[in-house]
Amino acid sequence: MAHPHHQTRRRFFQSAALALPALATFATPSSSAAEATGFLKGKPRMKLGTVTYNLAKDWDIETILKNCEATGFEGVELRTTHAHKVEVNLSKEERGEVRRRFADSKVELMGLGSAFDYHTPDQAQLKRDIEATREYMKLAHDVGASGVKVRPNGLPKEVDVQKTLEQIGRSLRELGQFGDGLGVAIRLEVHGQGTSLLPHIKTILDVASHSNVGITWNSNQTDLAGDGFEANFDLVKHKIICVHMRDLFLQEYPFRKLMARLNSMNYTGYCLAEMPDSKDPVRVMRYYRALWLAYQDLL
């Protein structure tokens, strides 16, 4: 006869074995539930790149390509006035050389980052800024970039807010129309004192009302203002064509929630890292990519 203690253990394991299938069914989310969370298993839909505003401001094109390829960054937005010198004064041959160097690499020149804005009450200056943006859009076309980042940068105190927002929107519509003929999109960065509020960005986009004008979500703390992150995201989600992200470890910003929302809407564009300068940039970029993937449950 089996020892009573052995019978007890046997009954325990038999019960546990019977319970495991039910437990597994309860613990494993359905595919629809997983999709609702916005997280994925496998390859990310989105692409990771970097801006050259800070970490890469002193890199030439060769260094940008080398560091991005070494760390798995797929694309780059080149900021004007920085060391890589991709500017409107480049000759036709020089523009072709920039295009070739990126085409021969694993890194996409996904955009050019300008500092043009259109909130000035000086109408002569506004015309100059719009014309300068056109030249930058021609440059984007010539070097193979699909878009140009522009921005609002404030609300002049002497001008009615609605009037300023409408002026920015009309300027963007004009530029969007110009970009149609070049295959170059206008990416409005959510930026500036007052203008970074998402209801104001929505007003600008409504006035612009052009398919070639979208926004660069900028991961600002003002994204949490008013009715909160979810409501603000929903105001403009249909116009997000690029995303800028600060350091992902910052707990003040809901980066994981942002990633979930982007994945749930099948966003396939770029997330561009905005990282401070570092004496060990490749190591920092590798950590950034690892955390970006982890936020999507891809590791």
N, C-alpha and C positions, 0 to 999 in steps of 0.2 A: 504494500500500500504506500502511495506517495505521501510524503511528509506534508502535514497541513500547511506549513509555511510555503512549500513549493506550489501547492494548489492555489494559494492566495496570489503568489507571484504570477502563476500561469493565467489565472483569471484576469489579473491586471493588464497583462500584455495583450491578451485576446481582446479585451475591451478597448484598449488603446488602438489596436490595429483596426477595429471596426470604426473607431471615431475619426481616424486620420483622413479618409476621403472626404467626409463631411467638413472637417476642419479646413482642409485644403480648399474646398469649394468656397467656404466662407471667407478665407483670408486672401484669396487671389481675386483681384478686381476683374470684372468683365472688360472686354475690349472697349465697349462703349463708355464704361466708367473711366477707363484709362485715358481715352481720348478727351473726355470731359475735363480731366485735370490739366490737359495741355502738355503732358509729359510723354516721352517716346522711349521706345526700346530700339536700339540700332542707330542708323545714321541720322543726324539732325537735318531737318528741312532747311533751317537757317544757315547762313554762312558767317564765319567770323573774320573780321578784318580789323584794321586800326586806322585812326586818323594820325596825321603827322603834326598835330598842333603842339604836342608837348614831348612825349617820349622820343619821337623821331624827328624833332625839329632840326637837329644838326646832322641828319643823315643824308648822304647823297643817294642817288637811285640804286647804285650797286649795293650799298649797305641795307637799304630798305628791302630789296629783293632777297638778299642773303639771309637777313634776320627773319623775315616773314616765312620763307621756305623752311628754315630750320625749326620753326615753332608751329607750323601748321596753320598760320594765318593766311587766308585765301585771297584777301583783297586789301586795298588801301585807298584812302581819300587823301590826296595831296593838298596840303594847305599852302596858299599863296604866301609869298615873302620869306619862305623857309629855305634851308640849305640845298634842297634838291633843285631849286631854280626852274621849276616848270611854270613859266610866266608868259605873258602875252607878247613879250619881245623876242621870243624864239622864232627863228626862221622856219620856212617850210621844211627844209631838210632836217633841222633840229627837232621839229615836231614829229616828223616821220621816224627819227631815231628813238625818241621816247616811246612811241607806239610799238616799234619793233622790239625794244628791250623788254617791255612788259609781255608782249605776245610770245616771246621766246622763253618766258619764265612760267612758274606755276602760280604767279600772283597776278590778280586782275587789278588794273587801274580802274576802280569802280566809280571814281568821282573826283572832282576838284573842289576844294573847300575855300570859298571866298569869304570876305567880310563885308560884302555889299548889303546895305539896308535901304529902306525906302520911306523912312518916317520923317525925313527932314521937311520943315515947312518952306524951305527955300526951293522954289520950283525950278530954278536954273540948275541948282545942285542935284535935284532929283533927276533931271534929264541927263546930266553927266553920269550919274550913278547907273542909270538904266543902260546908257550907251556902253559904259565900261563893263557892265555885266554881259552885254551882247558879245563883246570881244572875248571875254572869258569863256563864254559858251562856244564860240568858234574854236578857241584853243582846245576845249574839251573834245569837240568833234575830231579835231586833227590828231590828238594824242590817243584817241580811242576810249575816252571816258564817257559813261552813259548819263552823267548828270553833274550839275553844279549846285553846291550848297550855298544858299544865301540866308539872310536872317533879318528879322526885325530887331531893333536894339534899344527900344525905349518909346516913351510917349511924351512928346514935347508939352510942357505945362501950359504953354500959351495957346494950344490948339485943342479943340474938342476931341475927346478920345475916339468917338465914332468916325469923325472926319479923317483922323490919322489912320485908323484901321482900314477904312475904305480906300484911302490913297495907296496903302501897301498892297491891298488886294488888287486894285486896278493895275498897279505896276507889275505884279506877278502874272496877271492875265496876259499883259503885253509880252512879257518875256516867255511865258508858256507857248504863246502862238509863234514866237520867233524860234523857239526850240523845236517845234514840230518839224520844221524844215531841215533840222540838223540831226534829229534823233537824240536830242539832249534834253533831259528832264530838269525842271527846277525843283530843288529840294529845300523847302523852307524849314530852317532849324527853329525849334521851339525855344526862343531865346529872348533876353532883354528884360529890363525892369518894367513890369506891367504887361508887356507884350507876351511874356512867357505863360501867362494865365491861359489855360486851354479854352475857356469861352471866347477870349479875344482871338485866339488862333482860329477857332471855328468861324468867327465872323470874317476874318481875313480870307479864309478858304472859300466861304460862301460868296464873297464878292469876286474873288479870282475866278471861280467856277470854270476851271479848265482841267481837262484830263491830263495835261502834261505838267500840272503843278501838284506836288504832294508835300508831305512833311517829313522832316527828320526828327523823330521823337528823341528828346534830349536827356531824359532821366533827371529832371530837375526836382527839387523839393516842392516847387509850386504845383507839381502834378498831383500832390496830395491835398491841395487847398480846396476851399469851397465844399462841394459835395463829395470830395474824396477821389481816390485813385480810380476806382472802377467807373464812376460816372464821367470823370474827365477823359479816361481812355476811350470810352464809348462815343464821346463827342466827335472824335477825329480818327477812330481806328480805320475807317475805310480809306483814309488818305495817307496812312503810314507807308512810306516807301524806303525808309532808311531808319536806323536806330543808332544813337550814340549812347554808350554806357560808361559810367565812371568806374572806379574800383568796386568790384563786385562784393567785397567783404563789408562794405558800408552798411551797417544795420539800420541806418535812418531811412533807407530807401527799399521798397519791396521788389528787389530784383527778381526773386524767384516767382513772384506773382506776375511780374511783367513777362517773364519767359513763358509762363503758363498761358497767358492771354495771347501772346504772339503765336505760340504753337497751336492753340485751339482755333485760331483763325487761318491756319495754314500759311503763315507768313514765311516766305522763302527768300527774303532779301538779306541784307547785311546787318549784323550787329557790329558796330565799330567801337573798339576800345579807346577810351580817353584816359590814359595812364600818365601819372607824373614821371618826370625824368628819373633814370636809375643808372647806377654805375654797373649794373649787371642786367641789362635789358632783356637778353635772351631768356635768362632764368625767370624773370618776371613775366614775360610773355607766355612761357610754358605753364606757369602756375595759373595765369589768367585763363588760358584755354581750358585747363583741367577743371577749373571751377565753373566756367561757362557750360561745359559738357555735363558736369555733375548736377547743375541746376535743372538740367533736362532729363536727369536719370539715365544718362547715356554711358556712364562708366561702369 
